[in-house]
């Protein structure tokens, strides 16, 4: 680890093999906490490369507690790191997708940089987030959706949990976590904090064997970059389709998406999306679904 840190000090990024070596030491508890903090800080200052992200993600995937799931399962887990004050949009989207017949293994955690993590809002909605992989597999079969609470599926992360909290800024684990769905989802919609990071994460997903993936970064009129598709401004989209069908070929595209192209009104403000607590987020999600059924309720 000392040699790798010295390499980073001199401005040379890690190879994929070096990243795998470093993060293996971290995941098995063999790394010195001070060295781990230094590594995470170096990678946060200049943002990890594709090789560093892929190497770390491969290690996390080796240590994940898996869920038995259908091949076409998807995930809507975002990376966070943008200090969001919005309600839990990806969690609400996961519920809608499941209701439409798409199996969703929603991966998530408690809040680290936002006002409400997916674990926080689901607990407020009365969901038992402390389930076993077997219970989650049953939920997928019977309800088309399960929630994979990250600490239960990534026990190796116990070696850095307190460290991450004490650092107080987004680390490479914010980006590697969503690349490590416990159900092995090969189809993902992921939001992240910058167009450049969206392009990187898409390339990592491709290298890790994704079938279909879309990584987005929206531009909000007041909040700036957001880990969502924006309703107030343009959204950068990095998209991949492996083309598994006969005569199809893999294709990656990068484009800008505007609300009007989705048949949506462009809003002048995103104030209606903001919340101050998980309880407010839960209430907003319930109100949205009640309004969708014609029952009124704002938001």
C-alpha positions in Angstrom: 0.0 0.0 0.0 2.9 2.4 0.7 4.2 1.9 -2.8 0.8 2.6 -4.3 0.3 5.7 -2.2 3.7 7.0 -3.3 2.7 6.4 -6.9 -0.5 8.4 -6.3 1.6 11.2 -4.7 3.6 11.5 -7.9 0.5 11.7 -10.0 0.4 8.2 -11.5 -3.0 6.5 -11.4 -3.4 2.9 -10.4 -3.7 0.1 -12.9 -6.8 -2.2 -12.6 -4.6 -4.9 -11.0 -3.1 -2.4 -8.5 -6.6 -1.2 -7.6 -7.8 -4.8 -7.1 -4.8 -5.5 -4.8 -5.4 -2.3 -2.7 -9.1 -2.8 -2.3 -8.7 -6.5 -1.5 -6.5 -5.5 1.4 -9.2 -3.0 2.5 -12.0 -5.5 2.2 -10.3 -8.2 4.2 -9.3 -5.8 6.9 -5.5 -6.1 6.2 -5.0 -2.4 5.3 -3.8 0.2 7.8 -6.7 2.7 8.5 -4.4 5.7 7.9 -3.3 4.3 4.6 -6.9 3.6 3.6 -7.9 7.1 4.5 -5.0 8.5 2.4 -6.0 6.3 -0.6 -9.6 7.3 -0.4 -8.6 11.0 -0.2 -6.2 10.8 -3.2 -8.9 9.2 -5.3 -11.5 11.7 -4.2 -9.4 14.7 -5.0 -8.9 13.9 -8.7 -11.7 11.4 -9.2 -10.9 7.7 -9.9 -10.0 6.5 -13.4 -12.0 3.8 -15.2 -9.3 1.2 -14.3 -9.4 2.2 -10.6 -13.2 2.0 -10.5 -13.3 -1.3 -12.3 -10.7 -2.8 -10.0 -12.4 -1.7 -6.9 -15.8 -2.9 -8.2 -14.5 -6.3 -9.0 -13.3 -6.7 -5.4 -16.7 -5.6 -4.0 -18.4 -8.1 -6.3 -16.3 -10.9 -5.0 -17.3 -10.1 -1.4 -21.0 -9.4 -2.0 -23.8 -11.5 -0.3 -25.8 -12.4 -3.4 -29.6 -12.5 -4.1 -31.1 -15.2 -6.3 -32.8 -13.1 -9.0 -34.2 -13.4 -12.6 -31.8 -12.5 -15.4 -33.8 -9.4 -16.4 -33.7 -7.7 -13.0 -32.8 -4.0 -13.0 -31.4 -1.5 -10.4 -32.0 2.3 -10.1 -29.3 3.0 -7.5 -27.6 6.3 -7.9 -24.1 7.3 -6.7 -25.1 10.2 -4.5 -22.3 12.6 -3.7 -24.2 15.7 -4.8 -25.5 16.6 -1.4 -29.1 16.3 -2.7 -32.0 17.9 -1.0 -34.5 16.2 -3.3 -36.9 13.4 -2.2 -35.9 9.8 -3.0 -36.6 9.9 -6.7 -34.8 6.7 -7.7 -36.7 4.7 -4.9 -40.0 6.0 -6.1 -39.0 5.2 -9.7 -38.1 1.6 -8.6 -41.6 1.1 -7.2 -43.2 2.4 -10.4 -41.0 0.1 -12.6 -41.9 -2.9 -10.4 -45.6 -2.0 -10.7 -45.2 -2.0 -14.5 -43.9 -5.6 -14.4 -40.1 -5.1 -14.3 -38.3 -7.0 -11.5 -36.2 -4.5 -9.5 -33.5 -5.2 -6.9 -33.2 -1.8 -5.4 -29.8 -1.4 -3.9 -29.3 1.4 -1.4 -28.1 2.7 2.0 -28.7 5.3 4.7 -27.9 8.9 3.9 -24.3 9.9 3.9 -24.4 13.1 1.8 -28.1 13.6 1.1 -31.1 14.4 3.3 -32.7 11.0 2.9 -31.1 7.7 1.8 -33.2 5.0 0.3 -32.9 2.9 3.5 -34.2 5.9 5.5 -37.2 6.6 3.4 -38.2 3.0 3.0 -38.1 2.6 6.8 -40.4 5.6 7.1 -42.7 3.9 4.6 -43.0 0.9 6.8 -40.7 -1.4 4.8 -38.5 -3.9 6.7 -35.1 -3.2 5.4 -33.3 -5.8 7.6 -34.2 -8.8 5.4 -32.2 -11.9 4.4 -31.2 -12.7 0.8 -33.7 -15.5 0.8 -36.5 -13.1 1.8 -35.4 -10.6 -0.8 -35.5 -13.3 -3.5 -39.0 -14.2 -2.4 -40.0 -10.5 -2.6 -38.7 -10.4 -6.2 -40.7 -13.5 -7.1 -44.0 -12.4 -5.5 -43.9 -8.6 -5.7 -41.4 -7.8 -8.5 -39.3 -5.8 -6.1 -36.9 -6.2 -3.2 -34.7 -3.8 -1.3 -31.0 -4.7 -0.8 -29.8 -2.8 2.2 -26.1 -2.2 1.5 -24.6 -3.0 5.0 -26.3 -6.5 5.0 -24.9 -7.3 1.5 -21.4 -5.9 1.9 -20.2 -7.1 5.2 -16.6 -6.4 4.2 -17.4 -2.7 4.2 -17.4 -2.8 8.0 -13.7 -2.2 7.8 -14.2 1.3 6.3 -17.7 2.2 7.6 -16.5 4.5 10.4 -13.7 5.9 8.3 -16.2 7.0 5.6 -18.4 8.7 8.1 -15.4 10.5 9.7 -14.0 11.6 6.3 -17.3 13.3 5.6 -16.9 13.5 1.8 -17.9 11.2 -1.1 -15.3 8.5 -1.7 -14.8 5.9 -4.4 -17.3 3.7 -2.5 -20.1 6.1 -3.5 -19.5 5.1 -7.1 -18.4 1.5 -6.7 -21.4 0.6 -4.5 -23.9 1.1 -7.3 -21.7 -1.0 -9.6 -22.1 -3.9 -7.2 -25.8 -4.9 -7.2 -26.3 -8.0 -5.0 -28.8 -9.5 -7.4 -26.2 -9.2 -10.2 -28.3 -6.8 -12.2 -26.9 -6.3 -15.7 -29.5 -3.6 -16.5 -29.1 -0.3 -14.7 -30.3 3.3 -14.6 -27.8 5.3 -12.5 -27.6 8.9 -11.7 -24.3 10.6 -10.8 -22.9 14.1 -10.1 -21.1 15.0 -13.4 -21.2 14.3 -17.1 -17.6 13.2 -17.0 -18.2 10.7 -14.2 -21.3 9.4 -16.1 -19.2 8.6 -19.1 -16.6 6.8 -16.8 -19.2 4.8 -15.0 -20.8 3.7 -18.2 -17.4 2.4 -19.5 -16.9 0.5 -16.2 -20.4 -1.1 -16.5 -19.5 -2.1 -20.0 -16.2 -3.7 -18.9 -18.1 -5.5 -16.1 -20.5 -7.1 -18.5 -23.7 -4.9 -18.5 -26.4 -5.8 -20.9 -28.1 -2.4 -20.9 -27.1 0.7 -18.9 -27.9 4.4 -18.7 -25.9 6.8 -16.5 -27.3 10.3 -16.2 -26.4 13.7 -14.8 -29.1 16.4 -14.9 -28.7 20.2 -14.7 -31.0 21.9 -12.3 -31.7 25.6 -12.4 -31.0 26.1 -8.7 -29.2 23.0 -7.5 -26.7 22.7 -10.4 -25.6 19.2 -11.2 -28.0 16.5 -9.9 -27.9 12.7 -9.9 -31.3 12.6 -11.7 -32.9 13.3 -15.1 -33.8 17.0 -14.7 -37.2 18.6 -15.2 -35.7 22.1 -15.2 -32.8 21.7 -17.6 -30.9 19.4 -19.8 -29.6 16.0 -18.8 -26.4 14.3 -20.0 -27.0 10.7 -20.9 -24.4 8.0 -21.4 -26.2 4.9 -22.7 -25.1 1.3 -23.6 -26.9 -1.6 -25.2 -25.0 -4.9 -25.6 -27.1 -5.9 -28.5 -27.7 -9.5 -27.4 -30.3 -10.1 -30.1 -29.7 -11.7 -33.5 -27.9 -9.3 -35.9 -27.4 -6.7 -33.2 -24.1 -5.2 -32.1 -23.0 -3.4 -28.9 -23.6 0.3 -29.0 -22.6 3.2 -26.7 -24.1 6.6 -27.2 -23.8 10.0 -25.4 -26.4 12.7 -25.8 -28.3 15.5 -24.2 -31.9 15.0 -23.1 -34.4 17.8 -22.5 -37.7 17.4 -20.5 -39.7 18.3 -23.6 -38.3 15.2 -25.5 -40.0 13.0 -22.9 -43.3 14.8 -23.2 -42.7 16.7 -19.9 -43.2 20.3 -19.1 -39.9 22.1 -18.3 -40.3 23.6 -14.8 -38.9 26.9 -13.8 -38.0 25.6 -10.3 -37.4 22.3 -8.5 -38.7 23.6 -5.2 -41.5 21.0 -5.1 -38.9 18.2 -5.2 -37.0 19.3 -2.0 -37.4 17.8 1.4 -35.8 18.3 4.8 -36.0 14.8 6.2 -36.8 11.1 5.3 -40.3 11.6 6.8 -40.9 14.4 4.3 -39.6 12.3 1.5 -41.9 9.4 2.5 -44.9 11.7 2.6 -44.1 13.2 -0.8 -43.8 9.7 -2.4 -47.2 8.7 -0.8 -48.8 11.9 -2.1 -47.4 11.3 -5.6 -48.9 7.8 -5.8 -52.2 9.0 -4.3 -52.3 11.7 -7.0 -51.5 9.2 -9.7 -54.6 7.2 -8.6 -56.7 10.4 -8.8 -56.8 10.8 -5.0 -55.3 14.3 -4.9 -52.3 15.3 -2.8 -49.7 17.7 -3.9 -46.0 17.2 -4.7 
